[in-house]
Amino acid sequence: MAGRQIRVRGLVQGVGFRPYVWRLANELGLRGWVRNDGAGVTIAVDGPKTPEFLNRLPNEAPRLARIDNIEAVAAEVDGEGFAIFESLAGDVSTAIGPDAAICPDCIADICNPHNRRWRYAFTTCTHCGPRYTVSRRIPYDRAQTSLAAFPLCPACQVEYTAPVDRRFHAETTCCPECGPQLSMFDAAGQNVAGDPISETLRLLNAGKIVALKGLGGFHLACDAHNAAAVAELRQRKQREEKPFAVMGLNIASLAGYARIGAAEEALLKSAAAPIVLCPKSAAELPGIAPGLAWLGVMLPATPVHLLLWHEAAGRPAGVEWLNDKSGLLLVMTSANPHGEPLVIGNDEAQQRLAGIADAFLIHDRDIVVRCDDSVVRGGPAFIRRARGYTPLPIQLANDGPTVLALGGYLKNTICVLKGRKAFLSQHIGGLDNVAAIDFLEETVAHLLTILDVQPDLIAHDLHPDFPSTHLAQRLAAKWSIPARRWLIITRILLRYVLKIALTSR
């Protein structure tokens, strides 16, 4: 048998992998098929260039794909041409992907005045956009996300069903005709007339503090050059000394304030688009990171953020302006009252950020789960692992039981061990108030749901009075499974915990 049946495991669903396989097979004149199933993607190919197909398959994969394993066996392949088959049901062992920064093709769309997504703040495709923060459950399809409330218009439906289109089965795709919309409200909850992006920029330039709804929650933004605005933000957030992160259009715009090396630049421009800690340069931004040698910098990760710089540049056509140095620098810090979890809801923002934000740039697409910005140092070494990385698994050396580990009291993060993978949640934070404890419980429920698992045992901290310990004991009783203090189960977990720690470094 000259044909091959190929099993691909990893993050290969919802990332444009099937249309990628379809295009590659047609380019090489192969016949066969591709489909999703519970374990990943299965491919059948036959033709003289099958060896070339196998060589190219892992090397030209889509931007967000992560291939963990490829297995190929001899098989008979019937039929003519190459088709994309309907997905097969089964036990799900693939993961929902993390949120990803806007890709170059979508940037080109929103910067093209002749494109129907010109200046559209929710432009996305299979190569970028929200995943984890809009997904309620598996399987990952539109009906299980917060985009279910926005049925596709005829034009988007054509793209969604065309294998040659990069929006083929892009579950969060939409356009101004059928998708979410931006709006702006003042501190009193009254709608602000005018274009939301231009009004937001006007307020920021006037020294105001604006709450911006992003992917995994709200940011509080102000002009990073305006020392009075930065000081006011510190006072309102009760954040006396902790540093703020700064968002700039590009490396050139940030270079005067941070020394950005090749490793840092690669992280900033990656699909994860984290906050990257860089050594400070000679120029100082008063009040941003007082007394520290490091500055946290980031690039616009969503169309909403990018459109602020597009507006500041005068709404230019094309993408050449993206290489120009911009004087607009914005503080982007988590929108939450002191010590509480990130704000994600529109009404919640009006209530919890009262007295902090002067205005609110919101939209009507729900954020399903809170997920703060990741913070890394070149390497990468994670300071905070969240947006852009959660829930990507960390590969382990050996199989083992399904374990839910609930973490400690400060800087809490949970972990689920499933087979040979460790799934770390987003950063949760200190468990010193009711809202944070509720966030912990939400995160546990959501992560177990999207992984479709129930643990065999629960690991918790040795301290008996931590909220995470109390939760472990309640869940263990509910599911009739053991809850073990982590010191007692070292033989089961130690090799996995060490692997996670070393990989995270």
N, C-alpha and C positions, 0 to 999 in steps of 0.2 A: 504494500500500500504506500503510494507516494504522498498521500495527504497527511496532514497533521491536525490533531485536536489539541488545543493549547488552553491551559488553565492559568489565568493571571490573578494573583491575589495582592491585596493592598488597598490603597485609596484610589479606586478605579471606577467608582460610580458617582454620577453627578458632577463629573469634571470634564466631560466631552470625550471620554475614552472610546466609546462605541463609534461615533462619527470619525474619530481619528483612525481607528482600525479600518473602517469602511473606505476612507480616502486612500490609505496606504495600500490596501488590497486591490482597489481599482487601478491605482497608479501602476501596480506591478502585474496587472492582468490576471489576478487570482480569482478563483471561484470559492464559494463557501458562505459562511455566516458568522455573526457575532451576536451575543446576548448577555444580559445581566442575569445573575442568579444569586442564591443566598450566600455563596462563598466568594463572589467577585465577578469576573468576566470569563466566559468561555468562547473560544474562537475555533472555527474549523476552516482550514485553507488547503487548497490544492493548486498546483501549477508549477511550471519550471522555475519560477523565482521564489518559491517557498523558503529556501535557505536565506535569501536576501531579506525577506519579510521577517524572519526570526531574528536576524541580526539587527535590523532597524527598529523593531518593535519597542525595546526598552529605551532606546537612545533618542527617540523623537516624540516621546509621549507629551501630552498636554501639560500646560504650566502647573496645574494643581495636582496632577496625578503623582502618586507615590507607589512604586511597584516593589512589593516585598518578595515576590517569588513568581517565577514562570516555569511551568512544566509542560512539556510537549511529548505526545505519544503518537505513534502511527495510527491512522484512521482512514476509513473510506469517506469521501466527501461527495455527496450526490448533488445534482442540479447544475444550473448554469448561472453565471453572474455571482454577485456578492450581495447579501441581504443583511439587514438588521432585524433580528427576531424579537418577538415580545419577551419580556423578562419572565423567568421561572420563579415560582414561589419556593420557599424553603427556609431552613434556619439561616438567619442573617449573621454573617461573621465579618461583614465589611463595616466600615465606620462612616458616619457623617463627617464631612470635612470641616475644617475651620473656616472662619470668615477670611476673605482674601481681599487685598487692596485692588483698586480698579486697574484693569489691564490697559496696555497701550492702545488696543483696538477700540475699547469703549471710550477712552479719552478722546480719540480721534472722532468718534461719533458725536460726543457732546460739544466738540469744538468745531463742528462742521455746520454752518448755517443752512445748508441744503439737506441735512439729514433730519429725519423726523424726531430724533432724540437730541436735537440741538438744545443745549443747556438743561437737559433733563436730569434731575438729581438722583434718579434711581436706575440709571443705565447700568446693565450688567449682562453677563453672558456665562457660558460654562467655564470660562477662565478666570472669573473674578466674582466678587460680591459676597453677600451674606450666605452662610450655611448653618453653622451651629446655633447662632442666636435667633434664627427664625424657625427652627425645626422643633416640632412638638413631639414627634415620635417617628419610628421607622415604619415602612421603608421611606427613604428620602425621595419624596415626590411632592408636587405642588399642593396636593390636597392635605398634606401633613405639615404644611408650613403656614406662616402668617400671610403668605401671598394667596392663600385660598380665597380670601375675600375679594380678590381682584381678577375676575375671569379675563382670559386673553381676548383681545380684539382680533378681528380677522387677519390683519397684517402680522401681528405677533404670533398667531396660530400657524400661519404659513411658515414662519421662521422656525417655530418650535417643532414642526413635523418634517423639516427638510434636512436630511443628513449632511448636505453640503454646507449648511449654515452653522456658524459657531454658536448659535442659540438653540441648536437642536437639543431638545429636552433640558434646556436651561430652566430649572424650576422656579427661579426668581426673576425671569425675564418679564419685561413690561415696557410700556411707553407712555407718553403723556395722555393718550386716549384711554388707556385701560389700567394704569398703575397708580401708585400712591402719589400724593401731592404735598408740597410744602405749604406752610402757613406760618405767620408770625403773630405773637401776642405780647402785649406789654405786661408789666408787673401786676396790673389790676385784672388781667385776664381778658382784655379787650383786643379784638383783632386789629392788627396794624395794616393799614392800606398800603398798596404798592407792591413791587416785586420783593418777595421775602429775602432773596440773596442781596439785592442792592440795599435794602433797609438794614439788614444785619451788618453789612460793611459800614454803612453810614454810622450806625450806633457804636461799632467798635472804634472807628476813627475818632468818634466824639468822646472816647474814654469810658464808655459804658461796658458793663459785664453782661454777656449774652449766654444763655444756656442753649447749646446746640445738640439736637438729637442725632446720634451717630449709629454705629452698627450694634454694639453691645450695651449702649447706655448713652447718657448725656455727658457732654463736656461743658465746663465753664470756660469761656474764652474772653480774653481782653487783649488790648494792644501791648505787646511785650516791650515796646519802646517807651510806653507811658508809665513812668515810675509811680505816679499817683494812682492810676488804675490798678497796678499790680499791688500796691499797698492796701488799697481798698478791698481787693479780692482776698488778700490775706486776712484782713480784719473780719470780713463777713464770713469767711470759712473757718475762722478760729485756727488758722494754720500759721503759727508764728515764724517757724524756721524751716519747715520741710521745703525742699526745692519744688519748683514748677517745671514742667516740660514745655518746650517751645517748638511750634510747628512753623516750618518755612517751605517755600515753594520747591526748592532744589538745593543741591549741595553748595552751589555758589552763594546762595542767599544765607546759608548757615555758617559758611566757612570763616567769616570774620569773628564768630563767637565761640566756635568749637573746632578743635583739630580733628578732622574726619579722615581717617586712613582708609585703605582699600577694604579691610574687613568690615569697618563700620559702614562704609558706603554700600557694600553688598547687602548688609542687613537692612539698611534704610530703604533700599530699592527692591527688596524681596517681596514676595506675595504676602508675607506676614506683616510687613511694615511696622515693626515695633518701635517703641521709644528706645533709642540707643544712647548709652552714656559715653560721652566723649570728653577728653581733657579740654578745659577752657582755653580759648585763645586770648589775645591781649585785650580785645574789646569786651567791655562788661555790660551786661543788661541789669541795671539796678533792681535789686529785690527778687530776682528770679531764682538764684541758687546761692544765697549769701553764705560766705565762709567756706564754700566747697570748691574743690579743684575740678569737679566734673559738672557737665551740663547735659541734661537729657534733651535730645533733639528728635524730631520726627518729621516725616513728609505727609502730605495729604493722602489719606488712605481711601476716602470715599468721594463720590462725585459732589456731595454736599460741601465737603471741605475744599475740594479743588475749585469749585465754582466761585468761592470767595476770592481766590487769586485771579481767576479768569475775569471777574468783575473789576477787580483792582487794576487789571491790565487794559481795561476798556473793551472787554468782550471780543478779543481778536479771533479771526477765522484761522483754522489750521492749528498746528502744534508747535510751530517754531518758537513761540513765546515761552514755552516751557523751559527753554534753555537760558532765558534771560534772568539776570539777577533781579530779585524783587525786594523792595524795601519793607513789604508787609511781613511782619513776624507776629505770631499770635501765641499767647499762653494757652495751652490746652491741658486742663487738669480735670480730674474726675469730678462729676457733678454730684455731690452728696454733702449733707450736713456732717459736721465733724464726727468721725468715728462710725458713721452709718454706711450701709451698702449703697452702691451706685443707683442713681435714679434711672428708671427705664420708661415709665408711663407718662403720657401727656398730663393727665389730671394730677398724677403723683408729683410731677415736676412743679406744677403751680403751687402745690401744697408744701412740699418738703424744701423747695428752693425759695420760698417766700422770704424776702429780706436779703437774699444773696444775689439773685439774678435780676437785672433791669428789664430783660425781655427774653422771649423764648422762641427759637426757631425750631418748629416741630414738623412732624409728618404723621400720616395716618396708617403707616405700616407698623404693626405691633412688634416689639422686641420680646421674644418669648423667654429668653434667659439672659441674666446680667452677665456681662463679660468685659472686664476692664482692659485697658491697654497693657500689652506685655512690655516689660522693661528688661533689656539685655545689655551686656557689655561684650565687646568684640570677642569672638571665639566660636559660637556664642556661649557666654555664661549667663544663666538666667537669674535675674533679681526677682522678677515676677513673670510667671508663665501663664498667659491668658489668651487674649485675642490674637488670632493668626496662628496659634499653635494648638490650643484646645479644640477638639479632643483627639488630636493625633496621638497614636499609641507609641510607646517606647518598647522596642523589641527586647524580649528576654531570652536567656540562653536555654531555659527549660520550661516544660509545661508544669502546671500545678493546679491547686484548687482555685475556685472563684472566690475572691476575697474582697470585701469592702473595708478599706482603711480610712478612718475618720479624722485623723490628725489631732492636733493639740489645741491650745487656747489662743495663741498669738499667730498671726499670718497663716491662718488655717487654709489648707488645701486638702481635698480628698483624693483617693486613688482607688481604682477598681482593677484588680488582676483578673484577666480572662484569658485562659490558655497561656500562650507565650507572649502576651501583650499586657502592658501596664498603661491604663488610661488615667491620666491626671486631669483633674478638673481645673477650671479657671481659679484664679486667686479669690479667696473668700474674705480673709482678713481676720481681725480680732473678734472673738465671740463675747464681747462685753456689753451687748445690748440685745433687746428682743428682735430688732430688725435683722441684725447679723445672724442670730440663731435661726430665724425664719429662712434667711438666704442659704444657710448651710443645709437645711432640710429640703428646700427647693432644689438645690444642686444635686443632692443625693438622689432624689426622685427622678430628676431629669436625666442624669447620667445613666442610671440603671435602666431607664426606659429606652433611651436611644441605643444602648448596648444590648437590650433585650436579655437581661440576665437577672437572676436572683442569687445572691452570694451563698456560698457554703458555710462561711464563717465571717465574723466581723472583728476587725482589730481596732483597738482604741488605746488612748493614752493611759498611763499608769495612775494618773490623778483621778480620784473617784468623783470629784465635784465639777469637772469640766463639762460644759454643755455637750461637747462631742461624745464624752463618755456616757452621759445620760441618754443621748440619742442612740448610741450603740446598744445599750441595754434594752431600750424600748423596741428597737427593730429586731433584735435577737429574740425577744419574747414573742413578737408578732409573727416572725417567720419560723420559730422553733429551731433556731440554729445557735451554735456557740458564739459567745462574745468573749474575746480573749484580750487581756492586757498585752501590749506588744512585747514586753520582756519575757512573757511565758511562751510565746509562739515563735521564738527566734529560728528554730529549726525549719519552720515552714516558710517564714517570710524574709529572713535576713538576707539570703542571696538575692531576692527580688528587690528589696529595699536598697541594697548596696548598688545593684545594677542601675536602678532609677537615679540614685544620687550621682553616680559616676557619669551616666549618660547626660544628665542635666548640666553637669559642669562643662 
